[in-house]
Amino acid sequence: MSSIADLQARFGVPGVLRIDEGRGSLPRVSVTSNLATAEIYLHGAHLTQWQPRGAKPVLFMSEKSWFEPGKPIRGGVPVCFPWFGPRPDSPAHGFARISSWDLVSCAVQPDGAVRAAFQLGSDESTIGLTFTIGGTLEMDLEVRSKAAFTFEEALHTYFAVADVRQVSVDGLANTDYLDKVDAFKRKTQSPEPIRIAGETDRVYLNTRTTCTVHDPGLGRTLTIEKEGSGTTVVWNPWIAKAKAMPDFGDDEWPQMICVETANVGDGAVRLDAGGSHRMSVRIRVG
């Protein structure tokens, strides 16, 4: 693995893009532009901050999060791959979020946005994740298979909100979902917006629609537009689960909601040898 000094010499852009030492001495890419600020750790290719100029931070980060090799970062945008959820004797949500990725390119775009690309290889596949950081945030996750390969994937985005009990989510009306809090029962979302009134962990099926998070406390909307994704996951741990997680503050649950761009469960992706798949999301603040 290249040293931080080598990465800075290769990819740094004076006044805009810096590769430095972050929390836990982990290498990170720090972006400061006229459009936004951001931080991406090479550990998990994990975006931990995105803040458009003039806006409040968009991503939630737990103050209890680990920043240690072999452990996931809690908050921001974890990359779940090649499976979603727990597996016996394997890391939850796959190995991608606890692996060290390679930084392969950084560049300032003509419009002032900063594009940073990361890559991680395994026996079955090579995955690339590209961030385009500006007044909007774009994330593109591409998987190229070396052999026939079936996988799940998610950009497990934690959004910062003023109070999740006052938040609503549009875009999933009348959509079937699996309720993980209620023994994975299959249910149908009502025509009304989603509101959080208890522990929520729902896998919305066969949906490619745009979702909007309405946050009256912060006076803003967050629009999540996606491509190549047939699953949307909505999650908040509420009180008891928050207390049970060692890397999550007991009283942090009101400050976040996850709306995740994903392909999981029956929506898992199946590739032939040499095949590729791209999943992307664009997030806007209004």
N, C-alpha and C positions, 0 to 999 in steps of 0.2 A: 504494500500500500504506500502511495506517495505521501511524503511529509506535508504538513500544512504549509511550510515555506515553499516547497516545490509547487503545490497547487496554487498558491497565491501568485507565484512568479508566472505560472502558465495561464491562469484564468482571471486574475484580478483586473479590475478596471478602475483606475484612480477616481475616487469620489463617488463611485457608483456600486462597485461589487468587490467584496473583500472575503477571502477565505481565512478564517481565524479560529481560535479556540473558544468553544462555547461551554455550556454547563457540563460538568463532569469531565472536562478536558477533551470533549468530543469535537471533532472538526465540523465546522458549519460554514455555509455560504450566507453572508449578510448582504442584503440589498438596500441601498438608500438612493432613491431617484426622485425626480420631480413628481412622479406619479404615485409612488407607494414605498413603504418599507416592508421587508420580509426577512425571515430567517429559515434556512433549510439545513437540517443536519444530514450528514452522510450516513449516519446510523439510521437505517430504515428509509433513506431518502425522505425524511420526515419534515414536512412544513410545519413549523411551530408558531409562525407569526405572519400575518398579512394585514396591513393597515393602509388603505388608500389615503392619500393626502386629504386632510380635512375631515376624515371619518374616524370613528372610534375603532379599536381593534375588532376584527371580524371573527377571529378564532379564539376559542376557549382553551386555556391551558391550566391543568391542575397544579396548584402550588406543591402538591405532594408527589408529583411525577418523578420517577427515576430517570436519570441520565447516566446509564451504565451499560457497558457491553453485555449483550445477552438478555437484556430486559427491554420491554417496549416503553416508549414514551407515551404518557397519558395526556391526550388532548391534541389540538392541531389537526393534522390529517395523517393518521396511520394508514399504511398500505397493507391490506389483508390479501395474502396470496401464498400458496396456491389453494388454500381452503379457508373457510369462514366458520368461526366458532371453535369449540373445543374438539380435540382429538386425543385419544389415550396415548400417553407417553410421547406427546408431540406438543410443540408450542401452540397455544391458542392463536387462531387467525393466521397460522402459517409462519414461515421463516422469514418472509421479506421484511417485516417491520422490526426484526431484531438482527438483521444482517447489515454489514457495512457495504454500501454501494459505491461504485466508481463514478466520479464526476467526469463527464466526457466532453462537455462543451458549455460555455457561457458566452452570451453576446447581448449587446444592447441593440434593440430593434429600431427601425427608422422613426417609429412613433414614440420612442422613449421607454417602452416596456423592456424588461430584462427577461431573457430566456435562458434557463438553466436545464441541462439534460443529464440524467443519471442512468446507470445501467447495472444490472445484476444478473449473473449467469448461474445456471444449475445444470444438472445432468439432463433434465427434460426440456429446458427452455432458456431463453434469454428474455428478460423483461427490461423495458426502457420506460422511464417516467420523465416527462418534460413539463416544466412549469413555465408559464408566461405570466410575468408579474407586472401589473400596471394598475390602472384604475379599475380594471376587472382582473379576475384571476382565472387562468385556464390551466387545467391539468390533463395531460394525455398519457394514458398508460397503454403501452403496446407489448403484446406477448408474441414471441416467435417460437414455434415448437421445433425441437430437434427430432422428436419421434411423436407418434400418435399420443395425444395428451388431453386429459380432461381436468379442468381447474375451476375454482371459484375465485372471485376477486371483488375487492371493495375499496373505495376511497372513503374511509370511515370518518367523515368530516364532523368535527365538533364546532358548532357555532356558539359564539358568545351572545347571551341574551340578558336583559335586565332581570326578568323573573319568568321562568318557564310556565308558571301557572297563568300568566297573562298572554302568552304567545299562542298564535294559531298558525296552522300550516295548510295552505291551499294546494290543489293539484292532484289529489288522490281520491277524490269523491267517487263513490261507487266501485272502488277497486278492491278486489279480493286480497286478503293478507293472511299470513300465519301469525297467530298470537303466541309468541314464545313464553309470555307470562302465564298463559292459560293452556298449558300442555300442547302447544303447537296446533290448537284448533283453527280450522279455516273459517274465516269470517269475511264480511263485506263491510267496507267503510261506508258510513252514512253519507248523504249528500253534503252535510255540513263540514266545515274545516276541522282538521284534527286539533284537539286541545288536550293538554297533558294534565291529568288529575290523579296520577298514581304511577307506579312503575310501568314503563312502556317499552316494549321491545317487539316491533312488528316488522315482518318481512312482506312488503307489498309486491305482488306478483304481476308479471306481464304488463308492466307499465313503463312507458318511455316518455312520460309527460314531464313538463317543467313544474317544479315546486316553488312556492313562495312562502317564506317565513315572515309573518307580520309580528313585529315587536314594538308595541306601543310604549313600553318603558324607555326604549332607546330612540323612539320616533323614527324607525326605519323599517325597510323591507329588505330581505335577502332573497335573490332570485337564483335558483339552481337549475340550469339548463344542461341536459346531458345527451350524449350520443353513444351508441354501442352498448347501452346498459338496459336490461329488461327488468331489473329489480331495484326497488328503493327501500331502504331500511330506516325506520324512525325509532330513536332510542333515547330514553332518559332513565337513570337508575333509581330515582326517587330516594327515599330516606334510608330504608334498611339496607339496600344493596350498596349505596354510597358508603355506609358505615362498614360494610364487609370488605371493601376494596382497600388494600393497604397503600395504594398509590393514588388515592382519590380522597380529597378532604370530606369530612363528614357533612359539612354544611355547604358544599360547592354545587350540589345538584340543581338548585334553582337558577344557576348562572349559565346553563348550557342546554343545548339540544343537538342531537346528531341527526342529520338527514344525509344518508349515505348513498352514493352512486355505486351500484353493485351488479354482479351476476352471480347469484348463489342458489343453492338447492336445485330445484328442477330447472333453474335458469343457468346452471353451470355451462361453461363454454367447452366445446369439444373440437379439437383441431387434429387434422391429419399431419403426418410428418412434413415439415417445411411450411406449414400453415402459419397464419398470423391473425391476430385480433386486436382491435383498438377500442378502448373505452375512454371517453373524455367528458369533462364537465367544465362549464363556464359559470362563474359566480359573480353576480353584480350586486352592488349596494344601492338602494334607492331611498 
